[in-house]
Protein backbone atom coordinates (compact mmCIF):
# COMPACT_ATOMS: atom_id res chain seq x y z
CA UNK A 1 0.00 0.00 0.00
CA UNK A 2 1.47 3.36 -1.01
CA UNK A 3 1.97 6.36 1.25
CA UNK A 4 -0.73 8.36 -0.54
CA UNK A 5 -3.30 5.62 -0.04
CA UNK A 6 -2.34 5.20 3.65
CA UNK A 7 -2.54 8.95 4.21
CA UNK A 8 -5.94 9.09 2.48
CA UNK A 9 -7.25 6.25 4.66
CA UNK A 10 -5.79 7.84 7.79
CA UNK A 11 -7.44 11.19 7.08
CA UNK A 12 -10.83 9.66 6.34
CA UNK A 13 -10.66 7.27 9.28
CA UNK A 14 -10.72 10.32 11.57
CA UNK A 15 -14.12 11.50 10.35
CA UNK A 16 -16.65 11.06 13.12
CA UNK A 17 -20.27 10.16 12.63
CA UNK A 18 -22.21 11.62 15.55
CA UNK A 19 -24.62 9.38 17.39
CA UNK A 20 -22.94 6.09 16.56
CA UNK A 21 -20.55 5.25 19.41
CA UNK A 22 -19.36 1.97 17.91
CA UNK A 23 -18.60 3.60 14.58
CA UNK A 24 -16.76 6.47 16.27
CA UNK A 25 -14.68 4.09 18.36
CA UNK A 26 -13.99 1.88 15.36
CA UNK A 27 -12.77 4.74 13.20
CA UNK A 28 -10.76 6.27 16.05
CA UNK A 29 -9.01 2.93 16.57
CA UNK A 30 -8.54 2.55 12.82
CA UNK A 31 -6.97 6.01 12.71
CA UNK A 32 -4.49 5.06 15.44
CA UNK A 33 -3.60 1.73 13.83
CA UNK A 34 -3.07 3.46 10.48
CA UNK A 35 -0.87 6.00 12.26
CA UNK A 36 1.27 3.11 13.53
CA UNK A 37 1.49 1.67 10.03
CA UNK A 38 2.32 5.08 8.54
CA UNK A 39 5.03 5.75 11.16
CA UNK A 40 6.57 2.31 10.65
CA UNK A 41 6.67 2.70 6.87
CA UNK A 42 8.11 6.21 6.96
CA UNK A 43 10.70 5.22 9.59
CA UNK A 44 11.77 2.24 7.48
CA UNK A 45 11.73 3.92 4.07
CA UNK A 46 13.10 7.39 4.71
CA UNK A 47 16.32 8.41 2.97
CA UNK A 48 19.15 8.65 5.48
CA UNK A 49 21.14 11.39 3.72
CA UNK A 50 21.00 14.23 6.25
CA UNK A 51 21.51 13.30 9.92
CA UNK A 52 19.59 16.33 11.24
CA UNK A 53 16.56 15.70 9.05
CA UNK A 54 16.62 12.01 9.94
CA UNK A 55 16.71 12.88 13.66
CA UNK A 56 13.83 15.36 13.31
CA UNK A 57 11.75 12.83 11.38
CA UNK A 58 12.35 10.07 13.91
CA UNK A 59 11.56 12.45 16.78
CA UNK A 60 8.28 13.48 15.13
CA UNK A 61 7.30 9.86 14.52
CA UNK A 62 8.17 8.92 18.10
CA UNK A 63 5.94 11.67 19.47
CA UNK A 64 3.18 10.67 17.06
CA UNK A 65 3.24 7.17 18.54
CA UNK A 66 3.64 8.43 22.11
CA UNK A 67 0.56 10.61 21.74
CA UNK A 68 -1.64 7.54 21.25
CA UNK A 69 -0.84 5.98 24.63
CA UNK A 70 -3.34 8.20 26.43
CA UNK A 71 -6.15 7.01 24.17
CA UNK A 72 -5.41 3.36 24.88
CA UNK A 73 -5.02 4.18 28.59
CA UNK A 74 -8.45 5.80 28.76
CA UNK A 75 -9.98 2.78 27.01
CA UNK A 76 -8.39 0.31 29.44
CA UNK A 77 -9.35 2.38 32.49
CA UNK A 78 -12.94 2.76 31.32
CA UNK A 79 -13.13 -0.95 30.51
CA UNK A 80 -11.98 -1.87 34.01
CA UNK A 81 -14.56 0.41 35.65
CA UNK A 82 -12.14 3.11 36.76
CA UNK A 83 -13.82 6.03 35.01
CA UNK A 84 -13.82 9.22 37.08
CA UNK A 85 -10.84 8.22 39.22
CA UNK A 86 -7.46 9.91 39.44
CA UNK A 87 -5.84 7.54 36.96
CA UNK A 88 -8.62 8.25 34.47
CA UNK A 89 -8.11 12.00 34.89
CA UNK A 90 -4.35 11.66 34.30
CA UNK A 91 -4.82 9.49 31.20
CA UNK A 92 -7.51 11.84 29.89
CA UNK A 93 -5.27 14.88 30.41
CA UNK A 94 -2.44 13.10 28.59
CA UNK A 95 -4.83 12.27 25.75
CA UNK A 96 -6.18 15.81 25.51
CA UNK A 97 -2.78 17.52 25.68
CA UNK A 98 -1.14 15.45 22.96
Secondary structure, 3 states (H helix, E strand, C coil): CCHHHHHHHHHHHCCCCCCCHHHHHHHHHHHHHHHHHHHHHHHHHCCCCCHHHHHHHHHHHHHHHHCCHHHHHHHHHHHCCCCCCHHHHHHHHHHHHC
